[in-house]
């Protein structure tokens, strides 16, 4: 995984990360191997856990289950 890839993931908000996770096509490279571990385990879940529960729920509602905005 490159520093540029890490920087791209690190620079996204929890809402952006959640959106990409929710709407990515099955088997998307971003969620495989080292990249997937970094995305989920280190960044997305850390950002989620840093938010109050009400903000986690709000982000989920904003992202919804409709058509993707920026995948």
Secondary structure, DSSP 8 states (H G I E B T S, - for coil): --HHHHHHHHTS-HHHHHHHHHHS-TT-GGGSHHHHHIIIIIIIHHHHHHS-HHHHHHHHHHH-SSS-S--
